[in-house]
Amino acid sequence: ATANYNAAGLIETRENVIISTRTPVIQRLAVDETRGDSRVVGRQRINWHDPLAQSILLDQSAFVTSVDLYFTSKDAAIPVDVSIRKMSNGFPTQEIIPFSEVVLNPSAVSTSAATTFTFDSPVYLKQNQEMCFVVYSNSNEYNVFISRMGETDLATGQTIAGQPYAGSLFMSQNASTWTAEQTDDLKFNLKKCHY
């Protein structure tokens, strides 16, 4: 015997959603187009950066406004970039959270005090969702302060015996493959809105 068999169902999928805080501005612009014969051939963005990433995990949701980093040296001409990124399986990704990328010229970077990277708009970070901020430049002249378990704190002279929070420092040669440094943490202050 033969019979027709039909089945129907519904598969529910849930995608990751990034919450952005900026209100869109809708504008109409008149556009004039002119064409010429000139061409630019072979233009591409080359990133030779060798970034550092510091993972963070907030115990409550927050709108983050800026991050302070502490540099020991800087380049004379090339800027430095900081961005907040998602993490996947405990490692940084290349997915940048909207409005969290800040580029500073060397003149705005201090080697004697904190350097503040202020975001264009407050960045919403969810509670208990692992994120990271990434520091990179096309120069090897930028160096930042870190703490390492078992070494001496430069400010207090005491031995560093514990980590202040559960984050980890990550290093990469290509901004894609990351290595975790379990005993190291970047020196930083993360600032949030009070509401």
C-alpha positions in Angstrom: 0.0 0.0 0.0 1.1 3.6 -0.6 0.0 6.8 1.0 0.9 10.5 0.9 2.6 11.8 4.0 2.7 15.6 4.7 4.4 17.3 7.7 4.5 20.9 8.7 6.2 22.7 11.5 7.7 25.9 12.7 11.4 26.3 13.6 12.0 29.3 15.9 15.5 30.8 15.7 16.8 33.6 17.8 19.5 36.0 16.5 21.8 38.2 18.5 20.6 41.7 18.7 22.8 44.8 19.3 21.0 47.6 21.1 22.1 51.0 19.9 21.3 54.3 21.7 21.5 56.8 18.9 18.3 58.2 17.4 18.3 58.1 13.6 18.1 61.4 11.7 16.3 61.1 8.4 17.3 63.6 5.7 16.7 64.1 2.1 19.6 65.4 0.0 19.7 66.5 -3.6 22.4 64.6 -5.4 24.1 65.6 -8.6 26.2 63.0 -10.4 29.1 63.7 -12.8 31.3 61.1 -14.3 34.9 61.3 -15.4 37.5 59.0 -16.9 39.9 58.8 -14.0 40.1 55.5 -12.0 41.7 54.5 -8.8 43.0 50.9 -9.1 44.1 48.7 -6.3 42.8 50.8 -3.4 42.4 48.7 -0.2 42.6 49.3 3.5 45.6 47.7 5.0 45.6 47.0 8.7 49.0 46.0 10.1 47.8 46.3 13.7 48.9 44.0 16.5 46.0 44.5 19.0 45.4 43.9 22.6 42.0 43.0 24.0 40.7 43.1 27.5 37.5 41.1 28.3 34.9 42.6 30.6 31.8 41.2 32.2 29.4 43.6 33.9 27.3 42.5 36.8 24.5 44.9 35.7 23.5 46.4 32.4 25.0 49.9 31.8 25.4 52.7 29.3 29.2 53.0 28.9 30.5 56.5 28.0 34.3 56.1 27.9 37.3 54.1 28.8 40.6 55.4 30.3 43.8 53.7 29.3 47.3 54.2 30.6 50.1 54.5 28.0 53.8 54.2 28.7 54.8 55.3 25.2 53.2 56.5 22.0 54.0 57.1 18.3 54.8 60.5 17.0 52.4 60.5 14.0 50.2 57.4 13.9 46.9 57.3 15.8 45.6 54.7 18.2 42.1 53.1 18.0 39.9 51.6 20.7 36.6 49.7 20.1 34.2 47.5 22.1 33.6 44.1 20.5 31.5 41.0 21.2 33.2 37.9 22.4 32.4 34.4 21.2 33.4 31.2 23.0 35.6 33.2 25.3 37.5 35.0 22.5 37.2 38.5 20.9 35.5 38.7 17.6 35.7 41.3 14.8 32.2 42.5 15.4 32.4 46.1 16.7 29.5 47.5 18.8 27.9 50.5 17.1 29.3 53.9 18.2 32.1 52.3 20.3 35.0 53.0 18.0 37.3 55.9 18.9 40.4 57.0 17.2 42.9 59.4 18.9 45.8 61.2 17.4 49.1 61.0 19.2 48.7 64.6 20.5 45.6 63.4 22.5 47.4 60.5 24.1 49.1 61.0 27.4 52.0 59.0 28.8 51.9 60.7 32.2 48.1 60.4 33.0 45.0 58.5 31.9 44.0 58.8 28.2 40.2 59.0 27.8 38.5 57.4 24.8 35.0 58.9 24.8 32.4 57.2 22.6 30.3 59.2 20.2 27.1 58.0 22.0 26.7 55.9 25.2 27.2 52.2 24.4 24.7 49.8 26.0 26.3 46.7 27.5 24.1 43.9 28.8 24.4 42.3 32.2 26.4 39.1 32.3 27.3 39.3 28.5 31.0 38.9 28.0 32.4 41.8 25.9 35.9 43.2 25.3 37.6 46.4 24.3 40.3 46.2 21.7 43.3 48.6 21.5 45.2 48.8 18.2 47.3 50.9 16.0 49.4 50.6 12.8 52.4 51.5 15.0 54.4 49.3 17.4 55.3 52.4 19.5 52.2 52.3 21.6 52.6 50.5 25.0 50.1 50.3 27.8 50.3 49.4 31.5 49.3 45.9 32.6 49.3 44.1 35.9 50.8 40.6 36.1 50.2 38.2 39.0 53.3 37.8 41.2 55.0 41.0 40.0 55.4 44.3 41.9 52.7 47.1 41.6 54.6 50.2 40.4 52.2 52.5 42.3 52.2 50.8 45.7 55.3 48.6 45.7 53.3 45.6 46.8 53.2 42.2 45.1 50.1 41.7 42.9 48.4 38.7 44.6 45.0 38.7 43.0 43.1 39.9 40.0 40.6 42.7 40.5 37.9 41.0 38.3 37.4 38.0 36.1 38.5 39.5 32.8 41.5 38.3 30.7 44.0 40.0 28.5 44.2 38.8 24.9 47.0 39.3 22.4 46.9 38.8 18.6 49.2 39.1 15.6 46.3 39.6 13.1 43.2 40.7 15.0 41.6 37.4 14.3 43.5 34.7 16.2 43.8 35.5 19.9 45.9 34.1 22.8 44.7 34.6 26.4 47.1 35.7 29.0 45.5 34.3 32.2 47.7 36.2 34.7 47.7 39.6 32.9 45.1 42.4 32.9 45.2 45.8 31.2 45.1 48.9 33.4 41.9 50.8 32.6 38.8 52.6 34.0 35.5 52.0 32.4 33.0 54.8 32.9 29.2 54.5 32.8 26.2 56.8 32.9 24.5 57.4 36.2 20.7 57.3 35.9 
